[in-house]
């Protein structure tokens, strides 16, 4: 698994700024693009981890990031995974 972190330019932005960027209809909003990049990395790591151990550990869905943009991206990934699991049940 690769270590996934935000770039320095996004590290210190607030949660409110991240959420506002996600509400921005502009698909080229740099903060929203960064959230999407992080989510892609987290999902790839999640898939690799599950393939390696053969099941989904509940603890992986409670991870948190080191800054607001990472935390929001992780929360969105966790919600996506939970929703997919609920659909399968």
C-alpha positions, -999 to 999 in steps of 0.1 A, spaced: 0 0 0 11 35 -8 11 63 17 -15 88 6 -12 124 18 -24 158 6 1 182 -10 14 210 12 -8 236 -5 -40 219 8 -27 208 42 -38 239 62 -72 246 46 -101 244 70 -130 219 69 -154 246 59 -132 255 29 -131 219 18 -168 215 21 -174 248 2 -151 235 -26 -171 202 -28 -203 223 -32 -187 243 -60 -202 233 -93 -168 239 -111 -153 204 -117 -119 220 -119 -120 234 -84 -85 225 -71 -96 215 -36 -123 192 -50 -98 177 -74 -74 171 -45 -102 154 -25 -109 132 -55 -72 123 -59 -70 114 -22 -102 93 -24 -88 74 -54 -56 66 -34 -75 56 -3 -99 33 -23 -69 17 -41 -52 11 -7 -85 -3 7 -90 -27 -22 -54 -39 -20 -57 -44 18 -89 -64 15 -75 -86 -13 -45 -93 9 -63 -102 41 -95 -116 25 -120 -95 45 -130 -60 54 -118 -50 88 -142 -26 106 -113 -5 119 -104 6 84 -137 24 82 -128 45 112 -96 60 99 -90 97 101 -66 120 82 -39 142 93 -56 174 82 -92 185 72 -89 177 35 -76 142 43 -102 136 69 -130 146 46 -117 124 18 -114 94 42 -149 100 55 -163 101 20 -145 68 11 -158 52 43 -193 63 34 -189 49 -1 -177 16 12 -205 14 38 -231 22 12 -217 -5 -11 -218 -31 17 -254 -22 26 -264 -26 -10 -248 -61 -11 -266 -72 21 
